[in-house]
Amino acid sequence: MGVAAAIGVFVGANLSNGSTNFGQFDQSRQKISRLINYIERDYVDDVNTDSIVDLTVTNILDNLDPHSTYIPKEQYSSVQQNMDGKFVGIGVSFYTIDDTINVIRTIPGGPAERNGIMAGDKILYADEEPLFGDDKTTNDVTDILKGKKGSEVELTIKRPDQDELKKLSLERGEVPLISVDAGFKIANELGYIKVNRFAKSTYDEFNTKLKGLVEQNIKGLIIDLRNNGGGFLDQAIDICDELLPDERPILITQSRNGERDTTYASNSGMFQDNPIYILVNKRTASASEIVAGAVQDNDRGTIVGRRSFGKGLVQREMKLGDGSAVRLTIARYYTPTGRSIQRPYDLGEENYFDQFARREETGELIDEDSIPINDSLRYETPKGDTVYGGGGIVPDIFIPQDTIPINKEIEFMYNGGVMSRFIFDQLNKDRAYYQSLTEEQLLGRNVLSDTLVNGFSKYLEEFNFNYDFQPVRAELETALKATLAEQLINKEVATKIRLKEDKMIQKVIQDFNGRQE
């Protein structure tokens, strides 16, 4: 059924284009169906034919483009929740320590937060069903804690400073998955908004943050799209509409029949005049590149960072009837000047992603002159600035990547969860002290003790990793303190801490202050 549905997509598209090759496609579909039937009926060993179908669909898509993908039914729910920007559950993140669930933090706006569950709590039972034990996997626990919206669950909790177990009844509800990590004034009259992906709720989240900053009379805005791999196209368009003057083009899409459709900004934007800075790096892709391209091509702002990923293809999700789905490329998009920023993929998917991985080897991450430029794909903005197509958004202000190897390791530890687990263990040793810390104290410089910082090195030694952090002690302290702030307060405070040492931010503040003088 999966194969038939996948091929049916192409049959329908072919027929709609007036082609007469239906018989050829029908024969191919019958061939695959017969083969699977033969395997089910006659093959000498038992075979999971579902996995064969999955592999067949994947192979079909592999022959199209690098961004047409298959979502198996086992993964569809989690993928959909991430893009919907919400899920139904109790709203906690947790570690399993000594076979027991330990709450790292409650998710803001979720049932657990509203019902008083706290970081450090151990959740032992859900409706008398034990959540502890070697036989309980993380997925098992997650499935038990999730449930239908409005359903009730009784949790049995052990709080670190209390001997008696505590029972809490709460109603499962929608838990928001935040796509806008932070929005605050980062310097005098300069605002900052961090968008981590484009989910269904992103524009509303962005709009709330922007409105708050406008009320603080900001005169400039940083939109941080670093490591943002994209998402829903309409969310990127709506954000652009807040930034661009009336009737300015946002993007151009072109379907398989060659028809082009241009989307324009309306006159209702909140921030259409003052300076804008868009931060990008090599993992800025798709919908993020739409925002960056629209701002750059309309001479509306400044792109800061390193060349973006280079994805100019639009996907549509199509369900296959068994709980799985495909995201099929249905159009190409072009920035307002008419350039495509899609990297070539005619040499195959492996070569396509190898090109991306080799950016560090070619030197383009540390030397602006090493960025490949195709002079035949030169375009001009309305003010006469030169921009290029063919492979991502090239920044107006280039900021080289950090070349100190140990700093890359710190970044990996911060993003990979190593620091998070270490900090969680430290918090459990004295939660009363750490929870007494204010945001101002966390933003200060003398919160972390030498014992804690040195303890992280010893923690790594337990896993046979030995690092000399002394030359980059300040960077390590910043990352540890940000991890501490995220677990104690929220990601916005953590972001404030991280940005204090950020070279892109420092450059933007310098440029903005120069404009204001």
N, C-alpha and C positions, 0 to 999 in steps of 0.2 A: 504493500500500500504506500509506503514511504517513497519507494522508487517511482511508482506510478504517479504520485502527486508531484514529485520533483520534476519528472519529465513533462508532466502536464502543464507546468508553468511555461516551459519552452514551447510546447505545442500551441498553447493559447496565444502566446506572444507571436509565434510564427504565423498563425492564421490571421491574427489581427493586422499583420503587415502585408497580407495579400499573397503569401507564398503558397505554392502548390505541392510542398514536400510532406504533406500530412502522412501519406502512406509510408514513407521512409521512417518517420518518427514512430508511427504505430507499430511497424515491424520491430524496431529497436526495443520498444517498451515490452512487446510480447516476448522477445528473446530473453530479456532479463527476468521477467515473471516466470517463464518456463524453466530457466536455470534454477531459480530459487525453489520452484516446485519439485524439480528433480532431486535437489539436495535434501529437501525435507522428506521425500518419499523413499529415496533409494540409496543415499550416501551411507557408507559402512559404519560411520560413527555418528553419535548425537551431535548436532550442531545448533547453536543459537542463531537462528536465521535473522532475528532482530539485529544482531551485531553485523551480519552480512549486509542487510539493508542500510544500516547506518554508514558502513564503509562505502557502499555504492554511492549513496547520496553525497558523501564527503568527496569521493573521487570525481563525481560530476562537477561539483562546485569548484574543485581544485583546477579544473580546466577552463574556468571562466576568468576570474580576477582574484587578487589576494584578499578582497574584502567581502566577497560573497561567502557566507559561512552557514554551517549547519549547527543548530542547537538541539542536542538530544533531549528527549523528554525528561531524563533524570536531572538535567541542568536547567531546564526551561524556567521552573518556578523561581529559583534564586536569581537567574538573569533578569527575569521580569520584575521581581521585587526591587532590584537595584535600579532599574530604569524607571519604575513607577515612583520611586522615592519614598516607599513605605512598605511595611509588612505587618501582618497581624501576629501579635505575640504579647509578651510581658515587657520587653524592652530592657534587656541587660546584656552587657558583654562580660565574658567570664573566662577564667583559666580553670583547667582541671589540675588540682594539686593534691597529690597523695590520694587519688581516685575520687576527690570531692570537688564539687563546683564552688568556686570562689568568685564573687562578683568583683569585676574590675571597676566598672562604673555603670550607672543607670543611664539610659538614653533619654535626653531631654524631651519632654512631652509624652513619654510613654507611661503605661500603667504602673510599672515598678517605681518610677520616680514619684508618681502621684500618691502611691501607697506606702512610701517611707522606706523602701528597700535601700540599703546603703552599700557603698563600696566596702569590701572586706567581709560582707556577710557570706556565710556558707549556706547554700540552698540544698537541704538534705532530701526533702520529699516534695512531690507534687501530687496532691490527692492521694496521699499515702503510698504512692509508688516511689521507691528509692531512686535517687539520681546518682548515687555513689556506687562504687564497685568496679572491678577491673573489666567486667563484661559490658559496661556502659561506654559507648563511644560518644564523641562530641555530637555527631549527627543524631544519635539516639536521644540525647538530652535535649537538643534543639527541637526535635520533633515532638517531644513531650511538652515542652514549655510553649510551643506554638499551638495554635488551635483556631477554631472558628471565632470570628468577631462577636463579642458579647458573651462568650462562654466563660464560666467562672472556674478558677483553679485555686485550691488551698495550698499554700507553700509553707513548709516547715523550715525555719531558719535558725542557724546558730550564729549569734552575734559575738564577735571576739571578746568584748568586755562583759558579757553576761553568761551566767552558768546555765540558766534555763533556756530551753528551746522556745522559739516564738512562732506562732502561727498567724499567717496573714492570708485573707481571702481577697482576691482581686479579679477584676474582669478583663479578659484579654481584649485588646483594642489595637487600633492602627498605631504603629510606631514609625515616626518619620525617619528617613535616611537622608541626612542633610547633604546637599550637594554644594552649598555655599558655606565654606568653613569659617569665614571671618569677614567682617566689615567694620572698619573703624578709622578714625583719623590718625594717620601715621606720622604726620608732621604738621607744622602750622599751615592750615588751609589746604592740606593735601589728604585725600581719602584713599582708602585701600580696600579692595574686595577680592577675595580668593574664591574661585570657582573650581571645584575638583572634577566635575563632569556635568553633562547636560541631560538631566532627568526631567520627568514631567513637571516637577515642582520647581525647577531651577529659576525660571523667570520670576515667579512669585517671590522666591527667597532673595534673588538679586534685587528685585524692586523694593523689597522691604529695607534691605541694607542701604541701597542708594538713597531712598527717601530720607532715612535717618541721617545720612551724611549731608544731603542737600540742606536739611534743616539746621545743620551745624555750619552752614555757609562755606562749604569747601569751594576752592577755586581751581582744583585739579583733581584728577582721579587716576589711580592705578588699578588695572584689572589684571590679576595674576592668573594666567592660563597655563602656567608651567605644569607639565605632567598630566594635562587634561586631554584625554583621548577622544573626547567628543561625546556624541549621543544624539538627542533629538534635534533635528534641523529647525523646527519651529521655535524652540527655545532660544537658539542662537539668533534667529531673525528678530524675535521680540526684544532681546537685549540690544541688538543693533539699533532698533527703532527708538530706544531711549537715548541713543548717543548721536544719531545722525539727523541733520536738518530735514525738513519736509521735502519729499520727492527725490531725495538722493538714492541711487541704486544700492541695494544691499548685496544681492547676488543674482547670478543668471544660471538657470538650470536648462539642460538640453537632454531630451529623451532620445530613444533609439531611432525615432523617425526624423530626427533633426530639428524638431520644433524647439524654439527657445522661449523661455518665460523669465521675465525680469521682475524681481520683487523690490519694491521701493519703500522708503521710510515714510511714515505719516508725520503729522505736525504735533504729536502729543508727547514728545520725549521730554524727560526731566533734566537731561544733562547734554545739551546740544551745542554749547558754545565754548566752554572752558577746556583747557588742555586735558588730553587723555593719554595715558601710557599703557600699552599692552605688553605684559611680560610673557615671553615664549621660550621654549627650548625644544630639543629634538623629539620630545614626547608630546608636544602640543599638536593635536591632529583633528581633522575632520571639522566638526562644528566649531571648535576653537579657532581653526584656521579661517572659517567663514567670518568670525568676528574680527580677527586680526586683519584679514584681507579687506573687509569693508572699511575699517578705520583707516588703513594705509592708502587704499585706492581713492578714497574721498578726501585725502589730505586732512583728515579729521584728528589724527593723533600720531604718536610716535611708538614704533614697535621696538622693544628692547630685549636683547638676549642673544639667542643663537637660532640658526635656521630650524624652522618647524619640520614636522614629519613629512608632509607632502601627500595628503590624501584629498582628492577632489572628486570622489565618487559618492553617490547617494544610494543608501540601501532602504529597502522596504521589508518589513517582517511579514512573512506569509506562513500560516500554520499548515501542517501536513496531515492533520486529522487524527494523529495518535498521541498528541501531547507534545510533539516535537515541532520545530519550525525552521525555516530558512530565512536568512537575511540576504536578499537578492539585490544586486546592484541594478537600479532601474534608470539612473540618469547620471550625467556628469554635471558638476557645477563649476562656474567660472566667477572670478571676482569682478567687481564693477568695471574694471578696465578691459575685461574680456580675457584675462589670462587664466589658464588652467594651472593649478599648483600640484596636480597629480604627478607623482614620479612614474617613469616608464616601468611597465611590468611585463613587456613582451618576451623577456628572457626567462620567465617562469617565477613562481612564488619564492623558491629558495634564493634565487639571485636577488629578488626584490628586497627581501628582508636582510640578506647579507650586505647589500649596499647600505642599509640603515646601520647595521652593526659596525661597519667599517669606517664610520665617520670619525671615530677617535683615531684610527690608524692613519687616515688621510690628513689629519691635523686641523680639520676645519673647526673643531670645537675649541681650539686655542688660538687660531690664526684666521682672521677674517678673510685674508687673501686666498685661503685654501678652499673657501666655499665655491663649489662648481657653479659657474654661470653660463647659461646658453644665450649668447648674444642675439641669436635669431628669435628668441622669445622675449624681446625687450618691449616694454609697454611704458606709457607715460600717464601720470595722474593729471587731473585738471590743472594743477599748478606747474606741471612740467617736470616733476620728479620722476626718475627712472625706477621702474620695478620690473621684476623678471618672473616668468612662468617656468613650468617644467620641473618643479621639485621643492615645494614648501615655500613658506614666507621668509624672505631674507630680512633680518632686522635693520632698522634705521640706525640704531646704536648697538654695536656688537659688544658683548661682555664675554670674555673667555671663560671656559670651564676651569674650576679649581684643579691645579696640576699636582697638588700634594697628595700622594697615594693614601696616607693615613686618614685624611679628611674624607676620602671616598669610602673608606671602611666605616668611619663614624656615621656617614649618611646611610650606609647600608644597614648598620645596626639600629639606627633610629627608625628607619622605615620598615625594617624586617621583623621587629618585635623583640629583639634581644634586650634592648634597653627597657622596653615596657615591662617585661617579666622581672628584670632586676629591680626596677623601681617599685613594682608591686610588692615584691618581697620586703623591700626596705620600709615601705609604708606600713606593712603588717606588723613591723617591729615596734612602731610608735605612732599609730594613726592619730591619737589625740593631739600630739605636737604638730604633725604635718597638716592636719585639718584646721588648725588654728591659724595657719599662715594666710595672709590676705593677698589679693592680687598685686598690690603695690609691693609687698615683700618679695613675692615671686619674681616680679619684674626687676627688683634690685639685684645687686651683684654678690651679696654675701649670704645667700641662703644655703648653699650646699657646703657641707663640711668636708674637710680633707679626708675624713674617714669614709664618707660616702663615695667620693670620687675615686679614692684609692681602692675602695671595695669593689668597684666595677672592674678594675683590672684583675683583681683576685678572682672575681666571679668568672671572668673569661678564661682564666688559667684552669679552672675546673673542667673546661672543654678543650684543653690543650691549645688555647690561643694566647699568645704572648705579644703584647703591643707596648711600645714605648710611647705613651701619650704625652710625655712632658713637653715636647715642642709644640703640641697643639692642645694644651690643657684648656685654654679658653674655649676652643671649639667644642671640646668634650663636655665641659661644664654647661655650655649653652644647650647642647642636645639633651643632656640629662635633666636639666632644669625644665626644658620644654616638655619632656616626657612626664615629669612630676606635675607640671601645671595642667596637662591634659587629663591626667587621672584625677587630680584634686578638683579642678574647676571645669574647664572645657577647652576645646580645640582653638578657640579664638585667642585665649590667653597664651596658649602654647605657640600660636603663630606669631603673636607680638614678640615673644622671646626670640624665636628663630630669626625673625627679620632684622633684629638689631645688628647682626653680623653679615647681612645679605648684601653682596656687591651690586646686584642689580638695583636693589632698593636705594642703596647709597648713591648710585649714579643718577637715578631718577630724581631724588631729592636735590642733588646738586644742580641738575638741569632745570628743575622747576623753580628753584630759588633764583637761578640766573635769569629766568623769564620775568620773575616778579620784581627784580631790581630796576 
